[in-house]
Amino acid sequence: MIRKWDYTENGKHINPSKKNLKRQILTLHRKLKKKDKIWTEYSIEKDRDGNKNHIHLLLHYTDKENLYQHLSRFIGNGEWKKREMGLNVFDECNGKYGLIHTEPIEDEWKYRGYINKKEQSTTLI
């Protein structure tokens, strides 16, 4: 999951529009594809309160180092850390422009159902 934000001229952070997030994901996919065989499935949805957007991604990749390097740059060069939440352990990266949680998907079809709950996901090859 990726949560992104931008900054206004005053330094206040704001949530990017859905259109802007889509453009950013297309750019990220294009950059990842330069050094890796990758395909991306993503869905942009509103938070529960309806004010902000976040992105769910399903990435098929072969080079984890390349992936993490580009994801880190995507949110403003954060540092990757392991985070435990109950029984779940996932990688987390906090940067200047957002935060990312990554975790291995055990049941891909179940996760696809989850990211498609509000609207149809988009696949980039």
MODELLER restraints for C-alpha pairs under 7 A, 6 or more apart:
rsr = mdl.restraints
at = mdl.atoms
rsr.add(forms.Gaussian(group=physical.xy_distance, feature=features.Distance(at['CA:1:A'], at['CA:55:A']), mean=5.58, stdev=0.5))
rsr.add(forms.Gaussian(group=physical.xy_distance, feature=features.Distance(at['CA:1:A'], at['CA:56:A']), mean=4.65, stdev=0.5))
rsr.add(forms.Gaussian(group=physical.xy_distance, feature=features.Distance(at['CA:1:A'], at['CA:57:A']), mean=6.25, stdev=0.5))
rsr.add(forms.Gaussian(group=physical.xy_distance, feature=features.Distance(at['CA:1:A'], at['CA:100:A']), mean=5.71, stdev=0.5))
rsr.add(forms.Gaussian(group=physical.xy_distance, feature=features.Distance(at['CA:1:A'], at['CA:101:A']), mean=5.28, stdev=0.5))
rsr.add(forms.Gaussian(group=physical.xy_distance, feature=features.Distance(at['CA:1:A'], at['CA:102:A']), mean=6.65, stdev=0.5))
rsr.add(forms.Gaussian(group=physical.xy_distance, feature=features.Distance(at['CA:2:A'], at['CA:54:A']), mean=5.89, stdev=0.5))
rsr.add(forms.Gaussian(group=physical.xy_distance, feature=features.Distance(at['CA:2:A'], at['CA:55:A']), mean=5.06, stdev=0.5))
rsr.add(forms.Gaussian(group=physical.xy_distance, feature=features.Distance(at['CA:2:A'], at['CA:56:A']), mean=6.55, stdev=0.5))
rsr.add(forms.Gaussian(group=physical.xy_distance, feature=features.Distance(at['CA:2:A'], at['CA:99:A']), mean=5.88, stdev=0.5))
rsr.add(forms.Gaussian(group=physical.xy_distance, feature=features.Distance(at['CA:2:A'], at['CA:100:A']), mean=4.56, stdev=0.5))
rsr.add(forms.Gaussian(group=physical.xy_distance, feature=features.Distance(at['CA:2:A'], at['CA:101:A']), mean=6.64, stdev=0.5))
rsr.add(forms.Gaussian(group=physical.xy_distance, feature=features.Distance(at['CA:3:A'], at['CA:54:A']), mean=4.85, stdev=0.5))
rsr.add(forms.Gaussian(group=physical.xy_distance, feature=features.Distance(at['CA:3:A'], at['CA:55:A']), mean=6.47, stdev=0.5))
rsr.add(forms.Gaussian(group=physical.xy_distance, feature=features.Distance(at['CA:3:A'], at['CA:98:A']), mean=5.37, stdev=0.5))
rsr.add(forms.Gaussian(group=physical.xy_distance, feature=features.Distance(at['CA:3:A'], at['CA:99:A']), mean=5.37, stdev=0.5))
rsr.add(forms.Gaussian(group=physical.xy_distance, feature=features.Distance(at['CA:3:A'], at['CA:100:A']), mean=6.49, stdev=0.5))
rsr.add(forms.Gaussian(group=physical.xy_distance, feature=features.Distance(at['CA:4:A'], at['CA:15:A']), mean=6.67, stdev=0.5))
rsr.add(forms.Gaussian(group=physical.xy_distance, feature=features.Distance(at['CA:4:A'], at['CA:75:A']), mean=6.93, stdev=0.5))
rsr.add(forms.Gaussian(group=physical.xy_distance, feature=features.Distance(at['CA:4:A'], at['CA:97:A']), mean=5.72, stdev=0.5))
rsr.add(forms.Gaussian(group=physical.xy_distance, feature=features.Distance(at['CA:4:A'], at['CA:98:A']), mean=4.14, stdev=0.5))
rsr.add(forms.Gaussian(group=physical.xy_distance, feature=features.Distance(at['CA:4:A'], at['CA:99:A']), mean=6.59, stdev=0.5))
rsr.add(forms.Gaussian(group=physical.xy_distance, feature=features.Distance(at['CA:5:A'], at['CA:13:A']), mean=6.13, stdev=0.5))
rsr.add(forms.Gaussian(group=physical.xy_distance, feature=features.Distance(at['CA:5:A'], at['CA:14:A']), mean=5.46, stdev=0.5))
rsr.add(forms.Gaussian(group=physical.xy_distance, feature=features.Distance(at['CA:5:A'], at['CA:15:A']), mean=4.59, stdev=0.5))
rsr.add(forms.Gaussian(group=physical.xy_distance, feature=features.Distance(at['CA:5:A'], at['CA:16:A']), mean=5.80, stdev=0.5))
rsr.add(forms.Gaussian(group=physical.xy_distance, feature=features.Distance(at['CA:5:A'], at['CA:97:A']), mean=5.26, stdev=0.5))
rsr.add(forms.Gaussian(group=physical.xy_distance, feature=features.Distance(at['CA:5:A'], at['CA:98:A']), mean=5.68, stdev=0.5))
rsr.add(forms.Gaussian(group=physical.xy_distance, feature=features.Distance(at['CA:6:A'], at['CA:13:A']), mean=5.42, stdev=0.5))
rsr.add(forms.Gaussian(group=physical.xy_distance, feature=features.Distance(at['CA:6:A'], at['CA:14:A']), mean=5.29, stdev=0.5))
rsr.add(forms.Gaussian(group=physical.xy_distance, feature=features.Distance(at['CA:6:A'], at['CA:15:A']), mean=6.16, stdev=0.5))
rsr.add(forms.Gaussian(group=physical.xy_distance, feature=features.Distance(at['CA:6:A'], at['CA:16:A']), mean=6.23, stdev=0.5))
rsr.add(forms.Gaussian(group=physical.xy_distance, feature=features.Distance(at['CA:6:A'], at['CA:97:A']), mean=6.17, stdev=0.5))
rsr.add(forms.Gaussian(group=physical.xy_distance, feature=features.Distance(at['CA:7:A'], at['CA:13:A']), mean=4.27, stdev=0.5))
rsr.add(forms.Gaussian(group=physical.xy_distance, feature=features.Distance(at['CA:7:A'], at['CA:14:A']), mean=5.92, stdev=0.5))
rsr.add(forms.Gaussian(group=physical.xy_distance, feature=features.Distance(at['CA:15:A'], at['CA:52:A']), mean=5.98, stdev=0.5))
rsr.add(forms.Gaussian(group=physical.xy_distance, feature=features.Distance(at['CA:18:A'], at['CA:44:A']), mean=6.90, stdev=0.5))
rsr.add(forms.Gaussian(group=physical.xy_distance, feature=features.Distance(at['CA:18:A'], at['CA:53:A']), mean=6.87, stdev=0.5))
rsr.add(forms.Gaussian(group=physical.xy_distance, feature=features.Distance(at['CA:29:A'], at['CA:40:A']), mean=6.98, stdev=0.5))
rsr.add(forms.Gaussian(group=physical.xy_distance, feature=features.Distance(at['CA:32:A'], at['CA:67:A']), mean=6.68, stdev=0.5))
rsr.add(forms.Gaussian(group=physical.xy_distance, feature=features.Distance(at['CA:32:A'], at['CA:70:A']), mean=6.82, stdev=0.5))
rsr.add(forms.Gaussian(group=physical.xy_distance, feature=features.Distance(at['CA:36:A'], at['CA:61:A']), mean=6.80, stdev=0.5))
rsr.add(forms.Gaussian(group=physical.xy_distance, feature=features.Distance(at['CA:36:A'], at['CA:62:A']), mean=6.53, stdev=0.5))
rsr.add(forms.Gaussian(group=physical.xy_distance, feature=features.Distance(at['CA:36:A'], at['CA:63:A']), mean=6.33, stdev=0.5))
rsr.add(forms.Gaussian(group=physical.xy_distance, feature=features.Distance(at['CA:37:A'], at['CA:61:A']), mean=6.17, stdev=0.5))
rsr.add(forms.Gaussian(group=physical.xy_distance, feature=features.Distance(at['CA:37:A'], at['CA:62:A']), mean=6.66, stdev=0.5))
rsr.add(forms.Gaussian(group=physical.xy_distance, feature=features.Distance(at['CA:38:A'], at['CA:60:A']), mean=5.45, stdev=0.5))
rsr.add(forms.Gaussian(group=physical.xy_distance, feature=features.Distance(at['CA:38:A'], at['CA:61:A']), mean=4.69, stdev=0.5))
rsr.add(forms.Gaussian(group=physical.xy_distance, feature=features.Distance(at['CA:38:A'], at['CA:125:A']), mean=6.95, stdev=0.5))
rsr.add(forms.Gaussian(group=physical.xy_distance, feature=features.Distance(at['CA:39:A'], at['CA:59:A']), mean=6.05, stdev=0.5))
rsr.add(forms.Gaussian(group=physical.xy_distance, feature=features.Distance(at['CA:39:A'], at['CA:60:A']), mean=5.44, stdev=0.5))
rsr.add(forms.Gaussian(group=physical.xy_distance, feature=features.Distance(at['CA:39:A'], at['CA:124:A']), mean=5.65, stdev=0.5))
rsr.add(forms.Gaussian(group=physical.xy_distance, feature=features.Distance(at['CA:39:A'], at['CA:125:A']), mean=4.62, stdev=0.5))
rsr.add(forms.Gaussian(group=physical.xy_distance, feature=features.Distance(at['CA:40:A'], at['CA:57:A']), mean=6.85, stdev=0.5))
rsr.add(forms.Gaussian(group=physical.xy_distance, feature=features.Distance(at['CA:40:A'], at['CA:58:A']), mean=5.87, stdev=0.5))
rsr.add(forms.Gaussian(group=physical.xy_distance, feature=features.Distance(at['CA:40:A'], at['CA:59:A']), mean=4.75, stdev=0.5))
rsr.add(forms.Gaussian(group=physical.xy_distance, feature=features.Distance(at['CA:40:A'], at['CA:60:A']), mean=6.55, stdev=0.5))
rsr.add(forms.Gaussian(group=physical.xy_distance, feature=features.Distance(at['CA:40:A'], at['CA:123:A']), mean=5.63, stdev=0.5))
rsr.add(forms.Gaussian(group=physical.xy_distance, feature=features.Distance(at['CA:40:A'], at['CA:124:A']), mean=5.05, stdev=0.5))
rsr.add(forms.Gaussian(group=physical.xy_distance, feature=features.Distance(at['CA:40:A'], at['CA:125:A']), mean=6.59, stdev=0.5))
rsr.add(forms.Gaussian(group=physical.xy_distance, feature=features.Distance(at['CA:41:A'], at['CA:57:A']), mean=5.66, stdev=0.5))
rsr.add(forms.Gaussian(group=physical.xy_distance, feature=features.Distance(at['CA:41:A'], at['CA:58:A']), mean=4.95, stdev=0.5))
rsr.add(forms.Gaussian(group=physical.xy_distance, feature=features.Distance(at['CA:41:A'], at['CA:59:A']), mean=6.41, stdev=0.5))
rsr.add(forms.Gaussian(group=physical.xy_distance, feature=features.Distance(at['CA:41:A'], at['CA:121:A']), mean=6.43, stdev=0.5))
rsr.add(forms.Gaussian(group=physical.xy_distance, feature=features.Distance(at['CA:41:A'], at['CA:122:A']), mean=5.52, stdev=0.5))
rsr.add(forms.Gaussian(group=physical.xy_distance, feature=features.Distance(at['CA:41:A'], at['CA:123:A']), mean=4.28, stdev=0.5))
rsr.add(forms.Gaussian(group=physical.xy_distance, feature=features.Distance(at['CA:41:A'], at['CA:124:A']), mean=6.27, stdev=0.5))
rsr.add(forms.Gaussian(group=physical.xy_distance, feature=features.Distance(at['CA:42:A'], at['CA:55:A']), mean=6.79, stdev=0.5))
rsr.add(forms.Gaussian(group=physical.xy_distance, feature=features.Distance(at['CA:42:A'], at['CA:56:A']), mean=5.50, stdev=0.5))
rsr.add(forms.Gaussian(group=physical.xy_distance, feature=features.Distance(at['CA:42:A'], at['CA:57:A']), mean=4.39, stdev=0.5))
rsr.add(forms.Gaussian(group=physical.xy_distance, feature=features.Distance(at['CA:42:A'], at['CA:58:A']), mean=6.23, stdev=0.5))
rsr.add(forms.Gaussian(group=physical.xy_distance, feature=features.Distance(at['CA:42:A'], at['CA:121:A']), mean=5.38, stdev=0.5))
rsr.add(forms.Gaussian(group=physical.xy_distance, feature=features.Distance(at['CA:42:A'], at['CA:122:A']), mean=5.42, stdev=0.5))
rsr.add(forms.Gaussian(group=physical.xy_distance, feature=features.Distance(at['CA:42:A'], at['CA:123:A']), mean=6.55, stdev=0.5))
rsr.add(forms.Gaussian(group=physical.xy_distance, feature=features.Distance(at['CA:43:A'], at['CA:55:A']), mean=5.74, stdev=0.5))
rsr.add(forms.Gaussian(group=physical.xy_distance, feature=features.Distance(at['CA:43:A'], at['CA:56:A']), mean=5.29, stdev=0.5))
rsr.add(forms.Gaussian(group=physical.xy_distance, feature=features.Distance(at['CA:43:A'], at['CA:57:A']), mean=6.68, stdev=0.5))
rsr.add(forms.Gaussian(group=physical.xy_distance, feature=features.Distance(at['CA:43:A'], at['CA:115:A']), mean=6.07, stdev=0.5))
rsr.add(forms.Gaussian(group=physical.xy_distance, feature=features.Distance(at['CA:43:A'], at['CA:121:A']), mean=4.64, stdev=0.5))
rsr.add(forms.Gaussian(group=physical.xy_distance, feature=features.Distance(at['CA:43:A'], at['CA:122:A']), mean=6.42, stdev=0.5))
rsr.add(forms.Gaussian(group=physical.xy_distance, feature=features.Distance(at['CA:44:A'], at['CA:53:A']), mean=6.56, stdev=0.5))
rsr.add(forms.Gaussian(group=physical.xy_distance, feature=features.Distance(at['CA:44:A'], at['CA:54:A']), mean=5.75, stdev=0.5))
rsr.add(forms.Gaussian(group=physical.xy_distance, feature=features.Distance(at['CA:44:A'], at['CA:55:A']), mean=4.52, stdev=0.5))
rsr.add(forms.Gaussian(group=physical.xy_distance, feature=features.Distance(at['CA:44:A'], at['CA:56:A']), mean=6.45, stdev=0.5))
rsr.add(forms.Gaussian(group=physical.xy_distance, feature=features.Distance(at['CA:45:A'], at['CA:53:A']), mean=5.45, stdev=0.5))
rsr.add(forms.Gaussian(group=physical.xy_distance, feature=features.Distance(at['CA:45:A'], at['CA:54:A']), mean=5.70, stdev=0.5))
rsr.add(forms.Gaussian(group=physical.xy_distance, feature=features.Distance(at['CA:45:A'], at['CA:55:A']), mean=6.45, stdev=0.5))
rsr.add(forms.Gaussian(group=physical.xy_distance, feature=features.Distance(at['CA:46:A'], at['CA:52:A']), mean=5.59, stdev=0.5))
rsr.add(forms.Gaussian(group=physical.xy_distance, feature=features.Distance(at['CA:46:A'], at['CA:53:A']), mean=4.36, stdev=0.5))
rsr.add(forms.Gaussian(group=physical.xy_distance, feature=features.Distance(at['CA:46:A'], at['CA:54:A']), mean=6.39, stdev=0.5))
rsr.add(forms.Gaussian(group=physical.xy_distance, feature=features.Distance(at['CA:47:A'], at['CA:53:A']), mean=5.79, stdev=0.5))
rsr.add(forms.Gaussian(group=physical.xy_distance, feature=features.Distance(at['CA:47:A'], at['CA:54:A']), mean=6.86, stdev=0.5))
rsr.add(forms.Gaussian(group=physical.xy_distance, feature=features.Distance(at['CA:56:A'], at['CA:115:A']), mean=6.28, stdev=0.5))
rsr.add(forms.Gaussian(group=physical.xy_distance, feature=features.Distance(at['CA:72:A'], at['CA:78:A']), mean=5.54, stdev=0.5))
rsr.add(forms.Gaussian(group=physical.xy_distance, feature=features.Distance(at['CA:72:A'], at['CA:93:A']), mean=6.85, stdev=0.5))
rsr.add(forms.Gaussian(group=physical.xy_distance, feature=features.Distance(at['CA:75:A'], at['CA:95:A']), mean=5.12, stdev=0.5))
rsr.add(forms.Gaussian(group=physical.xy_distance, feature=features.Distance(at['CA:75:A'], at['CA:96:A']), mean=6.19, stdev=0.5))
rsr.add(forms.Gaussian(group=physical.xy_distance, feature=features.Distance(at['CA:75:A'], at['CA:97:A']), mean=4.59, stdev=0.5))
rsr.add(forms.Gaussian(group=physical.xy_distance, feature=features.Distance(at['CA:75:A'], at['CA:98:A']), mean=4.90, stdev=0.5))
rsr.add(forms.Gaussian(group=physical.xy_distance, feature=features.Distance(at['CA:75:A'], at['CA:99:A']), mean=6.48, stdev=0.5))
rsr.add(forms.Gaussian(group=physical.xy_distance, feature=features.Distance(at['CA:76:A'], at['CA:95:A']), mean=4.71, stdev=0.5))
rsr.add(forms.Gaussian(group=physical.xy_distance, feature=features.Distance(at['CA:76:A'], at['CA:96:A']), mean=4.69, stdev=0.5))
rsr.add(forms.Gaussian(group=physical.xy_distance, feature=features.Distance(at['CA:76:A'], at['CA:97:A']), mean=5.29, stdev=0.5))
rsr.add(forms.Gaussian(group=physical.xy_distance, feature=features.Distance(at['CA:77:A'], at['CA:95:A']), mean=5.46, stdev=0.5))
rsr.add(forms.Gaussian(group=physical.xy_distance, feature=features.Distance(at['CA:78:A'], at['CA:93:A']), mean=5.49, stdev=0.5))
rsr.add(forms.Gaussian(group=physical.xy_distance, feature=features.Distance(at['CA:78:A'], at['CA:94:A']), mean=4.95, stdev=0.5))
rsr.add(forms.Gaussian(group=physical.xy_distance, feature=features.Distance(at['CA:78:A'], at['CA:95:A']), mean=4.00, stdev=0.5))
rsr.add(forms.Gaussian(group=physical.xy_distance, feature=features.Distance(at['CA:79:A'], at['CA:93:A']), mean=5.50, stdev=0.5))
rsr.add(forms.Gaussian(group=physical.xy_distance, feature=features.Distance(at['CA:79:A'], at['CA:94:A']), mean=6.59, stdev=0.5))
rsr.add(forms.Gaussian(group=physical.xy_distance, feature=features.Distance(at['CA:80:A'], at['CA:91:A']), mean=6.52, stdev=0.5))
rsr.add(forms.Gaussian(group=physical.xy_distance, feature=features.Distance(at['CA:80:A'], at['CA:92:A']), mean=5.60, stdev=0.5))
rsr.add(forms.Gaussian(group=physical.xy_distance, feature=features.Distance(at['CA:80:A'], at['CA:93:A']), mean=4.59, stdev=0.5))
rsr.add(forms.Gaussian(group=physical.xy_distance, feature=features.Distance(at['CA:81:A'], at['CA:91:A']), mean=5.63, stdev=0.5))
rsr.add(forms.Gaussian(group=physical.xy_distance, feature=features.Distance(at['CA:81:A'], at['CA:92:A']), mean=5.34, stdev=0.5))
rsr.add(forms.Gaussian(group=physical.xy_distance, feature=features.Distance(at['CA:81:A'], at['CA:93:A']), mean=6.39, stdev=0.5))
rsr.add(forms.Gaussian(group=physical.xy_distance, feature=features.Distance(at['CA:82:A'], at['CA:89:A']), mean=6.82, stdev=0.5))
rsr.add(forms.Gaussian(group=physical.xy_distance, feature=features.Distance(at['CA:82:A'], at['CA:90:A']), mean=5.76, stdev=0.5))
rsr.add(forms.Gaussian(group=physical.xy_distance, feature=features.Distance(at['CA:82:A'], at['CA:91:A']), mean=4.61, stdev=0.5))
rsr.add(forms.Gaussian(group=physical.xy_distance, feature=features.Distance(at['CA:82:A'], at['CA:92:A']), mean=6.18, stdev=0.5))
rsr.add(forms.Gaussian(group=physical.xy_distance, feature=features.Distance(at['CA:83:A'], at['CA:89:A']), mean=5.64, stdev=0.5))
rsr.add(forms.Gaussian(group=physical.xy_distance, feature=features.Distance(at['CA:83:A'], at['CA:90:A']), mean=5.43, stdev=0.5))
rsr.add(forms.Gaussian(group=physical.xy_distance, feature=features.Distance(at['CA:83:A'], at['CA:91:A']), mean=6.02, stdev=0.5))
rsr.add(forms.Gaussian(group=physical.xy_distance, feature=features.Distance(at['CA:83:A'], at['CA:92:A']), mean=6.50, stdev=0.5))
rsr.add(forms.Gaussian(group=physical.xy_distance, feature=features.Distance(at['CA:84:A'], at['CA:90:A']), mean=6.59, stdev=0.5))
rsr.add(forms.Gaussian(group=physical.xy_distance, feature=features.Distance(at['CA:90:A'], at['CA:101:A']), mean=6.65, stdev=0.5))
rsr.add(forms.Gaussian(group=physical.xy_distance, feature=features.Distance(at['CA:90:A'], at['CA:102:A']), mean=5.79, stdev=0.5))
rsr.add(forms.Gaussian(group=physical.xy_distance, feature=features.Distance(at['CA:90:A'], at['CA:103:A']), mean=4.93, stdev=0.5))
rsr.add(forms.Gaussian(group=physical.xy_distance, feature=features.Distance(at['CA:91:A'], at['CA:101:A']), mean=5.77, stdev=0.5))
rsr.add(forms.Gaussian(group=physical.xy_distance, feature=features.Distance(at['CA:91:A'], at['CA:102:A']), mean=5.19, stdev=0.5))
rsr.add(forms.Gaussian(group=physical.xy_distance, feature=features.Distance(at['CA:91:A'], at['CA:103:A']), mean=6.44, stdev=0.5))
rsr.add(forms.Gaussian(group=physical.xy_distance, feature=features.Distance(at['CA:92:A'], at['CA:100:A']), mean=5.57, stdev=0.5))
rsr.add(forms.Gaussian(group=physical.xy_distance, feature=features.Distance(at['CA:92:A'], at['CA:101:A']), mean=4.60, stdev=0.5))
rsr.add(forms.Gaussian(group=physical.xy_distance, feature=features.Distance(at['CA:92:A'], at['CA:102:A']), mean=6.41, stdev=0.5))
rsr.add(forms.Gaussian(group=physical.xy_distance, feature=features.Distance(at['CA:93:A'], at['CA:99:A']), mean=5.59, stdev=0.5))
rsr.add(forms.Gaussian(group=physical.xy_distance, feature=features.Distance(at['CA:93:A'], at['CA:100:A']), mean=5.21, stdev=0.5))
rsr.add(forms.Gaussian(group=physical.xy_distance, feature=features.Distance(at['CA:93:A'], at['CA:101:A']), mean=6.75, stdev=0.5))
rsr.add(forms.Gaussian(group=physical.xy_distance, feature=features.Distance(at['CA:94:A'], at['CA:100:A']), mean=6.59, stdev=0.5))
rsr.add(forms.Gaussian(group=physical.xy_distance, feature=features.Distance(at['CA:115:A'], at['CA:121:A']), mean=6.84, stdev=0.5))
